[in-house]
Amino acid sequence: MKKHIGIILCCILQAMAFAQSDIVIDEIIGTVGNRIIMKSDLEYALQGYKYQMGLYSLENEDEIRCAILEQMIFQKLLINQAELDSIVITDAQVNERIDYNMRTQIAQMGGNVKKLEDAYGKSLAEIKADSRDLVRDEFLIEQMQYKLTQNTAITYQEVKEYFESIPYDSIPIIPVEYELSQIVHTPQIGEGEKIEVKNRLEDIRSRVLRGENFKTFARLYSEDPGSAPKGGELGFVSRGELFAEFETAAFSLKPGEVSPVVETQAGLHIIQMIERRGEQINVAHILIKPKPTAEEMMRSKKYLDSVYQVIKTAKMPFDSAAMRFSDDPGKINGGMLVNPYTSSYAFSEDQLDKSILYVINSLIPGEFSQAVSFITEEGNQAYRILYVKAKREAHKANLIDDYDKIKNVAMEQKKQSALLKWTRNKVKVTHIKVKTEYQSCGFFEKFGIVGK
């Protein structure tokens, strides 16, 4: 199986939106058990691959087409097995994935739903309905792959052998990496500022209840950059995805109702229910964040200035200072920053915000900055001291410094080998036929597939 193809079934539908003018004379080109492969699905998947890669044409188009067809046969085998194993995918899971896919595609269209509908030539509801079977199959594939590989383990010796099998010239260069810690102090928000924001939101709520448009106010005043351009709409979400206070208020609403003002760690909100489907809701909200006063901002900075002096003069270990002085939850790990992309402590330069790079550029490992302002993940103003715990220069990967990275790659390769072995065995007991016009594809011989 060509690992770099990575075809996701729902991308077939997306590719159709960008290829409506291309007419495919449809026919069945393959069968896997009781499932069929249509020529249109193969060609649309090929177009989806081109779209994802930003290409209009491919020099090796026949090779890529064969790789996609092989992947589609593999996926059909997984789906057949998932159904035999009675793997259950709930409607709630499908709805959640569809809504996520739609939110992503709408964002790619600049937040313009109509632009997406025009691209597909269908309403949003029709697009969602058309993608249900594809998304359900996608879930079955994921669950079956997990089931087949979940017990895969790898030893140090296997990792070592994998690394030693890589030609020296092909060993990757690991870019500069940093490990960073921080001490955070968030300025206090006074009750006066909260009351002022609450009064603004209550005034907006009153106007909505008198008939004015909630979404208009959201576009004008909401401070949630993700939802404000969409009139505050969040799309369908399930329990556990929202702040607890927000969730309690949202799930208690009926369609069209507007909540009283709700406070969360992100700020103050009012919420309007759009639609509820069982334990999933689609709501719009208006978020306004109470801002600290200039005096509170200055007080917070002075606090960290004094902490800076304590660490410097008393030579207090930075992790101890973080535990003692920081108000960030990460202080329990000595203030260490966690890379959201890898869940590790290591950051490459392109994974760090430019404001952080600017601060640490002149620091060496073991040094820390003075207090600098920043915006927290919740969008609040705060100050922090940044500490460079470690800096690893760019280097060729090696087993000492990069064992976890190499282990992850070796583990993935071992899982792929397990899936390939399963596929070889499954092909022997599954009725598979593919049109002979594709017999130049390598998988005919590799898996002993019959032409028709």
N, C-alpha and C positions, 0 to 999 in steps of 0.2 A: 504493500500500500504506500502511495506517495504521501509522506507525512506533510509536505509543504502545501498540499491542496487544501485540506481541512474544510471540505464542503459542509455547510450547514443547510439543512433542508429549507428553512424559511427564507434563505437567500434566493431560492428559485423564484419565489413570489416577488421579491424585491427586484430581481433582474427583469422580470416581465414588465415592470413599470417603466423601465428605461429602454424597452425594446418593443413597444407596441406596434411599431411600423414594420418590424421584421416578421414576415409570415413563415411559420414552420409547418411544412406538410407533415402532419402527425402520423405516427404509427408505433406499434409495439416493437421495441428492438431487443427486449430481453425479458425473461421470467426467472424469478427466484422463489421457489416454492409456489405459493399461490399469489404472489405479488408480481406486478408488472413494472417494467421500466419503459417510459414513453420517450420517443425521440425529442419531443418538445422539452421535457424535463432536463435531458442531457444538454441540449443547446442553450436553454435558459441558464443552467448552472454554469456553462462555459462563459456566457455573457456576464454572469455575476462575478466570476473569477476575474475577468478582464476589468470589470468596474472596480472591484476591491483593489486590484493592483494598479489602477489608474492607466490602463493600457487600452488602445483602440484595436490593436492587432497583435498577434503572437507569431514569432518565427517558428516555434515548435507547437503550433496549435494542435496537430494530430496527437502528439505525445501528451499534451495536457488533457485533451478530450478523452484519451484512453485512461489516464490517471483518474479523471473524474468518474468515468464509467466504472472503473474498478472500485472506487470509493462508494459509489451508489450500490453496487452489488454487495459490498461489505455491510453497508447500512441496512439493506433489505434482510440480510442474514441475521443481523442483530435484532431487528424488529420482529422477525419470525420467532426468534428464540425468546425474546422478551414476552411475547404473547403466550408461548408455550409454558414459560415460567410464571405466568399470571402476574406479571408486574403491573401494578395499578397506577395510573396517572389520573389525578383528580381534575375536575373542571376548574377548580380554584387555581391549581398550578398552571393550567393552560391559559386561563384568563390573565393571570399575573404576567406570564411570559409575553403574551400578545400585547398587553398594555405597555410593558417595558420596551418591546420592539417598536411599537408605534411612537412612544415618546422619543426614542432614539432617532427614528427616521424624521419625525417632525422637527426635532432640534437640528438635524442636518439640512432641513429646508428653511432654516432661520426662524423656526417656531410657527411657520405658516401652514395650518392644517389644509387650507384650500389648495395650496401648491402641491401638497402630497396627494390629495384627491385627484387633482388634474393629471398628475404624473401617472397614476394608476388608471384613471378614467372611471373611478368608482368612488362611492361615498366611504367615509371612514368605517362605518358599520359594515359595509360590504367587504372592505379590505380585511377587517378583523375576521369576518365569517369565513372568507376564503382561505385564511391562514390557519384555521383551527386544526385540520388534519395534519398539516405539515409540522406545526408546533408540537402536537401530541407525539408524532413520530420522532421528532427531535428529542423529546424527553425520554422516550423508550430507548433510543440509541444511547443517550448519556447514562441512563440507569443500568443498561446492560453492560456497557463498557466498564462502569464502576464495579459491577458485580464480578466481572471476569478478572479484574486486576486488583481488587481491594486487598487481597492477601499477599500481593507481591512484596517481597523483601529483598534487600541487597546487602551484601557484606562488604567490608573494607577491601578484601582481596579482589572482589568483582569490580569495585570502583577503580582500584589501582590498575587492574588489567585493562579496563575500558580506557583509562587515561593513557596508558602506555601503548595502546593500539593506535592512538592518533598520531599521524606523521608530524614531526616537529614543526614543519612549516605551516601546518594547519592548526596548531594550538592557538586558541584565541588570545587576544590582548585584553586584559581586564583594565578598564579605564581607572583614573584616579577615583578613590573612594574615601568618604569621610564617615566617622562616627561622631555624633554630636549630642550634647546634653543641653538642657536649658533650665533656667529658674524664671518662673513667670509670676508677674503680679498684675492683677486685673483691677483697674480703677473701680471704686464703688459707684453704684448708681443710686443717687438720692431718691427719696420718696417723691420729692417734688417733680423730678423728671419723669418718673413712672406715671404720676397722676396726670401730667400734661399729655403724655402719649395716650393714656387710657381715655381721657376726655376726647381727644381727636378721633380715636377709633369708635367711641360711643356715638359721636356726632355722625360719622360715616354710616354706622349701623342704622341709626334713626332714619337717615336719608334713604338707605336701601329699603327699609321697611315701608317707607312712604312711596316706593315705586321706582327709585332711581337704580341704575344698573351697577351691580356689584363688580362685574368685570372691568368696567370703566374706571372705577375707583382703584382697583387692584393695579391696573396698568399705570395709573397716575401716581399712586402713593406707596405701593408695597415695596419693601426693601429686600424681598427675596428675588435675587437676580434670575434664578432658574424658572420661577413660575410667573413673575410679574408680566413679561411680554405675552403670556398666554392667558391673561386675565386672572391670574392667581391659581389656575387649575393645576392640580398635582397629578391627575391621571389615577387609575385604579391602584390602590395600595391595600395591603392586608394588615391585620393586627401585628404589632411588634416592629413595624417599620417607621413609626412616628414617635415623637416625644409622648410620654405617657399622658401628660395633661392635655395635650392636643388631641390625642387619640380618644380619651374619655369623652371630651366634648363633641368631637366629630361623629363618633358612632352613636351618640344620643340624638342626632338631628334627623329630621325627616326631609325629603326632597324639597328644596327651596328655602328651608329654614336657615336662619343666620344665628350663630352662637353669640352669647355675651363675650366680653373680652376675656381671652385666655392667656395666661402667662406661662412661658417655657424658658429654657435657658437661652433660646435664640432671640427672645424678645416678647412682644405682645401681639396677639393675633385676634382677628375675628374670622370665622369660618362659615362658609355656605355649603350645604349639602347639594351636590348635583345629582348623584345616582348611587344607589346601593344594590349590590348583588351578593346576597348571603353575608359572608364575612369579609367582603371587599367593598370599599367605598371609593368614590371619586368626588373630591371636594375642591373648592377654591378657597384661598385664604388671602388675607391682607396682613402682612407683617410690618410692624414699625418697631425699631429698636430704640429704647431710651438711651440717650448719649450721656456719658459722664461730663461733668463740668470741667472747665479749664483748670480749676483749682484741684479737682480730684485727679486729673491727669498728672498735674505737677506733683501732687502728693505721692502718687504711685511711682513716678520716676525717682523722686527723692528717696523713697523706701529702698528701691533697688540700687541706688547709688551708695546707700549705707551698707547694703549687703555686699556690694562689690568691694568696699573697703575692708569689711570683716574678712572676706575670703582672702584678700590680698595680704592684709597685715597679720591675721592670725594663722594664715596658711591652712585654712580649713579645707579638707577634701571637698571637691565640688559636689559629689553625690550626697555627702552629709549635709552640705548647705542646701541642696535641692530639697531634701527631706524636711529640713527645718524651716525654710523660708518660702518655698514655692507654693502657689495655690493651684498648680496644674495637676490633674490626676496622675500624670506620668511621673510624678515625684517619687512614687513607690519603687520605681526602677532607677532611682538616682537621676531622674530628669531626662533619661535617654529618649531621643527621638526615634520613632519606629517608622520605617519606610512602608508606606501603604501599598506599594507595588509588589514588594517582596516579603513583607512581614518580618524583615530582619532589621538590624541596626545600621547596616551599611547603605550609604547613598552615593551614587555617582553624581557628577556635577549636573548632568541634565535632569536629574530627579530632584534637585533642590531649587527652591524659589530664588530668583535673582537677588532679592533683598537679603537672603541669608548668605549667598555667595559673596555679596559686596562686603558684608560684615566680617566673614571669616577669612577673606582673601589675604589679610595681612597677619593672620594668626598661625602659629605652629602648634603641633600637638602639646597639650598641657596648658595652653593659654586660653583666656576667656575675654569676652568683650565687655565694654561698659553697657549700661542699659540702653536698649534701642526699642522703638515702638514697632508694633506689628498688629495684624488683624488675625484673631483666632479663627479656628475652623467654624465656629458659630457666627463669625462675622463681627465680633466685638473688638473694641480697641483695648490694647493692653501693652505692657512693656515686658521685656525679657533680657536676660544675660545669656549669651551663647558661649558654649565651651567646646573646644575641639579636643575630643578624647583621643581620636586616632586619625591619621591620614596615611593612606596607602597609595604610593605612586603607581602610575600605569606600569603594568608588567605582564609578561606571558603567564598564563594560568599555571598554577602548580598545586600539588596535593597538600602542601602545608598551609598556604594562605587561602586557598580557594576550594577546600575540600567539599563544603556544602554545595557550592555551585556545580562542581563536577559530579557529585553524588546525585543531584537532581536530574542532570542530563542523562547520566547512566541509568538511573531508575526509570526515566521516561522511555529510554531505548529498550530496557528490559520488558516494560509493559507492552510496548509495540511488538516485541518479539512474541510475547505471550498471546497477543491478539492475532498475530499472523499464524501461529501454530493452531489456535482455535479455528481460524478461518479455513486452513488447509483440511482440518478434520471435518469441519461442518460441510464443506463443499462436497465431500465424498458421500454424504448421506442426504444431500438436498438436491432436488431436481432443479438444475440451472441450465438455461439455454440463452445464447446471445446470437444475434444475427451475424452471419459469416462476414459481412462487410467490415466488421470490427475485429476479424481474426488476426490481424497484424498486431493487435495489442498484446503485450507480453503476458497478461494475466491468463490468456487462453491456455498457454502451455504451463504456466506456473501452477494453476489450480486444476488443470485438466477439464476445463469447461467445454461443453459441447456446442458446436455451431449449428445454426438452423437456417 
